[in-house]
Amino acid sequence: IIRFVKINLIFYAVLQETISEDPLLLEVKKDCTAEQVLELLAEKFPQAAPILKSTRLANEDEYVGKQTLLTDGAEYCLIPPVSGG
């Protein structure tokens, strides 16, 4: 039996312009990792793929590792790399 989890994604900076300004509810496999979600988003939104390669996910003000399993009902922020001076 394949089970799914629902996660809420919030996009920041350039990802708001290329993907969505509104939160996105995404259903993924139960054992989905942060890295797999970024790969899935790159497939769904090819215009954002270059940025997603260096984007990190955060949950409750903490970055999550690439191999972290995502939690049902959790909210994840997608934070692209920021450059500035």
C-alpha positions as CSV (number, residue, x, y, z in Angstrom):
1,I,0.0,0.0,0.0
2,I,1.4,3.3,-1.0
3,R,0.6,6.1,1.4
4,F,0.7,9.7,0.8
5,V,1.3,12.8,2.9
6,K,0.1,16.3,2.2
7,I,2.6,19.2,2.7
8,N,2.1,22.9,2.4
9,L,4.8,24.8,0.4
10,I,5.5,28.5,0.8
11,F,7.7,30.2,-1.8
12,Y,10.0,33.1,-1.2
13,A,11.8,35.7,-3.3
14,V,12.3,34.7,-7.0
15,L,10.3,31.4,-6.5
16,Q,7.2,33.5,-5.8
17,E,7.5,35.0,-9.3
18,T,8.3,31.7,-11.0
19,I,6.1,29.2,-9.2
20,S,3.4,30.9,-7.0
21,E,2.8,33.7,-4.6
22,D,0.2,31.6,-2.8
23,P,1.0,28.5,-0.7
24,L,0.9,25.2,-2.7
25,L,-0.6,22.1,-1.2
26,L,1.2,19.1,-2.6
27,E,0.5,15.4,-2.1
28,V,3.7,13.2,-2.1
29,K,4.6,9.7,-1.2
30,K,5.0,9.0,2.5
31,D,8.7,8.4,2.3
32,C,9.4,11.5,0.2
33,T,12.5,13.5,1.0
34,A,13.2,17.3,0.8
35,E,15.5,16.6,-2.2
36,Q,12.7,14.6,-4.0
37,V,10.2,17.5,-3.5
38,L,12.7,19.9,-5.1
39,E,13.1,17.5,-8.0
40,L,9.4,17.1,-8.4
41,L,8.9,20.9,-8.4
42,A,11.6,21.2,-11.0
43,E,9.7,18.8,-13.3
44,K,6.4,20.6,-12.7
45,F,7.9,24.1,-13.1
46,P,10.8,23.8,-15.5
47,Q,11.3,27.6,-15.5
48,A,12.3,27.4,-11.9
49,A,14.5,24.3,-12.2
50,P,17.9,26.2,-12.1
51,I,16.9,28.0,-8.9
52,L,15.5,24.9,-7.3
53,K,18.8,23.2,-7.6
54,S,20.2,25.4,-4.9
55,T,17.0,26.0,-2.9
56,R,16.6,24.8,0.6
57,L,13.5,23.7,2.6
58,A,12.9,25.0,6.0
59,N,10.4,23.9,8.6
60,E,9.6,25.9,11.8
61,D,12.6,28.3,11.2
62,E,15.1,25.4,10.8
63,Y,16.6,24.2,7.5
64,V,15.9,20.5,6.8
65,G,18.5,18.2,5.3
66,K,18.2,16.9,1.7
67,Q,17.4,13.4,3.0
68,T,14.9,14.5,5.6
69,L,11.5,12.7,5.3
70,L,8.6,15.2,5.0
71,T,5.9,15.2,7.6
72,D,2.2,15.0,6.8
73,G,0.4,18.3,7.3
74,A,3.7,20.2,7.8
75,E,4.5,23.6,6.2
76,Y,7.8,24.0,4.4
77,C,9.3,27.2,3.2
78,L,11.3,27.1,0.0
79,I,14.3,29.5,0.4
80,P,16.3,30.2,-2.8
81,P,19.9,31.4,-2.6
82,V,20.1,35.1,-1.8
83,S,22.8,37.3,-3.2
84,G,23.5,40.8,-2.1
85,G,26.0,43.3,-0.9
